[in-house]
Each structure stands twice: as structure tokens, then as C-alpha cells.
Amino acid sequence: MNELIVDLNISAEQYLRLYRGEVESVVARTLDGRTVRFPANALRGYITRNGITGRFRIRYGSDGKLVDIQRL
């Protein structure tokens, strides 16, 4: 299994765009400089009234599909 580490700072207003159907995915830069795109709904468990902030581990399979996201 492969993994990437990203720091996220997504405001609550930005994340609300998902519920409005305006956004389907999140694009972030990993700590080593790569760009990663993943489904925004994978972050639902981490939303607070202030949005989503913190460092996250994104794990994905050999097929490139998301396995899970964990806050570090």
C-alpha cells in the first residue's frame, strides 16, 4: 500500500461547496511536493465548525484508488 502526507487548511465555507455540488474533489500538495487529488467526501469525518486543518496520511492501493485518510 502506498501513502502520502499532506497538510490541509480548508475553511468551513470552502468545504460547504461540496454539499452544494460545486466541488467533488480536493487537490493538495504532499510534503514531498507532489500533487494529489482525492474525493472531498473522504474528509467528512474531520470537519469541524472551523473547517478541516491538520496533517493527514492518504493511503491508496496499487490501482491508485483511495483506501483511507487518517489524521496524524
N, C-alpha and C positions, 0 to 999 in steps of 0.2 A: 504494500500500500504506500502511496506517495502522500506527502504532506507539504503544505505551505504555511507560512506565518504572515499574518497581516495585522496592522494596526488600523482600527476603524474609528471614525468620529462622524457619525451620521446623526443629524438633528432629528427630533421627533417629526418636524414638519417635512423633512426630506423623506423619512420613512413612510409617512402617511400617503405619499404619492403611490405607493404600492396598492393601498386599499382603494384608491381612486382609479386604478387600472392604468396609470401613467407610466409605471416602472415595473419591469419583470425581473430585472437582474441588477446585481451590484458589480461594479468594476473597481478593483482595488490594486494597489501596488504592494507586492510582497517585500519583506525585509531585504531580500537579495536583489530587488529591482525588477522582477518580472511582473507582468500584468496578469491578473486572474479575474475571470467573470464567473459568477455563481448566482443561483436563484435567490432573490431577495427574501422569499418566504422561509428560507433556511434560518434566518435570523429572528424569527418571531419570538422564540423563547428568551431572547436577550433584550427586548425592547423595554425601555423604562419611559417615564414621562419626559425625561431629558433626551431621549433617543437611544442610540447604541454607541457605546465607547469602550475601548479596550483592545487588548491583543487577543487574536483568535488563531487557532490551528484549523486549517481546512484540509481534510483528508479526502483523497479521491482514488478511485481504482485505476487499474491499468488501462481501462477503456476511457479514462478521462472524466468519468461521471462522479459527481459528488457522493461521498459516503457519509460524512458528517462534519459539523463545525462545533468546536469547543472553545469556550473562553479559557484563556490561560491565566 
